Amino acid sequence: MILQLLLSGLSLALAAGADFYKNYDELSKAEREGVDYRVVVHQRRAPLTVLAIHGGDIEIGTSDFAQAIAGEDSSLYLFEGIKHTGNSKLHITSTHFDEPRALAMAAGSRGCLSIHGFLETVRSVVCVGGGNPVMRKKMTDQLTAATGLGIEVESPCQRFGGDDAKNIVNRCQNPGVQLETSTALRRRFDRDPALRLELARIIRKAMVD
């Protein structure tokens, strides 16, 4: 009975958006790297770092999309949940995400782009946030111009602003851009990998041109 109550409390907390762990130090003392989660780092001689801090099975599909955007040219950071179940427990919100390798990559990057996922199973949506208004507008213009892809663009992103200075995407040398992608869009990527690559190309162009 006690265990059921604890599990119920955990589920309610996660559903309400509260993190189980308040930061990486707390997470790393309870979870095992290489067993429960993994960190992928590709440090390249590039001005841009692409991050998916809720990758793997935390926000499914964000790792693949971040990899597609980074390609072989930009630096890439992934924090991935690899537990058999319960990966939502590994979610640390962007303003509290302080994994040391991520902080080091952000500090050494001219700009950052962070890929996230949110629950929306009907519409294919990209919500544009982050602390860099110039890059947000450029990103919004590029995405909006791609009218043939069947993607809705929300900008400014009211639900997930991403403009807090403590957000990992804004801790690079210049504030960055945060893209929230809907469940429906990420499911479309699985069915149509060419769509993922085309959208990645558009996003990369907006960030590096």
N, C-alpha and C positions, 0 to 999 in steps of 0.2 A: 504493500500500500504506500509506504513512504517513497519507494522507488518510482511508483507511478505518479505520485504528486510532484516529485522532482523533475521527471521527464515532462510532465504536463506544464510545469512552470517554465522549463527551458523552451518548449515549443511556443508558448505564449509570448515569451520575451523575444524570441527570434522573429515571430510573426509581427510583433509590434515594431521591429526595426532595431531593437536593442542588441548590442554585441555581447556575446558570451565572454569574450576576452577584451579587456580595455586597451591592450597594446600588444606588440609583438613579444616583448619580454615575458609577459604573462602567458601568452600562447605557447611560446617555445619551451616553457617549463612543464607544460602538460601534454603537448603533442610532439610527435617524433618526426623530424625531418627525414624524408626518404621513405617513410611509412604512411604517415597521415597527410603530409603536405610535401611539396617540393618547390624549390626556387630555381628558376631558369634565368641565367644572365648571359646575354650576348653583347659584350661591350665592343663597339665598333668606333672607328674614327669618323664620327658623324655628329652634326649639331643637334639631332633630334633623338629623343628616347621615347619609345612607345611602351606603355605599361598596361598590364592587366593584373591588378592586385587581387582580384576575386576570380582568378582563372580556374582551370580544371573543372571540377564539379561543384564549385561554389556558385558561380554564375556561368552556366554551361554555354559554351560557344565563344566566350570572350577571348580565351587564349588563341583559338584559331584565327579570329579576326585580327587580333593584335599582331600575330605572326605574319599574316597576309599584308598588313599595312607596313610593317617594318621591312619586310623583304630581306634582302642581303645588304641593304645600305644603311638603315637606321639601327641604333642600339635597341635592344629588346629586354624587358624585364617581365617575368611572369611569376606570380605567387599562386600555386595551384593546389586545390584540395584534391587529394587522391584516396580519401577514406572510402571504404566500401559503402557506408551510409553516413548520414549526418554531416555532410560537408558544410552546410550552412553555419555550423558552429565555428568555422574557421574565418568567418567574415569579420574583418576589422574595418570600420568605416574610414573613409579616405583621410579625414582630419586627424585620426589617431594612428594611421598606418605608419609605423616607424621602423620597419625591418631595415637593418643597417645597410644591406647591399642596395636596396632601393633608394635610400637617402643619399648614398654615395653617388649613384648613377645620376640622380636628379641634380645634385650639386655640381656635377661635372658636365651637365648638358645645357646647351643654350636654350632649348625649349623642350617641353614634354607634352605628350598626348596620352590620355588615359581612357581605356575602353572599359565600359561597365555594361551590365544588363539589368533590365527591370521587367516586371511581370506585366505583360500585355499580349494576350494570345490571339487577338484578331487583327490589329493594325500593324503594319511594318513602319516603325517609327525610329528616327534618330533625334534625340534631344540634345541640343548643343549648349554646353555650359563651360565653366572654367573661368579663370581670373584674367584672361587676356582679351579685352573687347575687340581689338583690331583683328586678332586671329579668329575669334568667334565669328565676326562678320564675314571674313574671307571664307571660312569653312561653310557658313550658312549659305553664302552666295553660290559656292561650288556645288553644294548638295542640292540646293533648290533648282539649279540649272539642269540637273540630271532628271528631267521630268519623266523619261521613259522607263525608269526603274521601279515605279510604283511604291515609292518611299515617301512618307510624310516627314517633314522637317519641323521640329519645334525649336524656335529660338526667339527670344531668350528662353532657356529651360527653367520654367517656373518650379517644377517639382524637384529638380536636382541641379541647383544652381552651380555648385562646384567652384564658387569664387572665394571661399575662405582661404586666407593666406596659409593656414596650416594644412590644407589639402595637399597631398603628395604631388599632385600635378602642378601646383603653384610654387613648389619648393625648388624648382630648377632656376637657372640664372634669370630667366624671364618667366612670368606666369604663363600657364599653359591652357590647353583646351581639353575638356572632359566630354566624352560622347557616351550617352546612355542609349543602349540599343534594346528594342523590345524583343520579347520572347518570340513573337511571330516572325520578326525579321531574321533572328538567328536560326529559327527552324527552316526558313527559306534558304539560308546559306547551305544547310545540310543537303537540301534537295537540289540546289543549283549552285555548285561551287564557283561557277563563272560569275555569278552575281556578287559573291563575296570578293572575288578578285577585282571586279570592275569598281565596286564601291571603295575598296582599299586603294585603288589607283587614284580615284578622285580625292580621297582624303589625304593621301600622301602628297598629291600635287598642291593642295591647299596649304599644307604645313611647310613644305620645303621650297616652293617657288618664290 
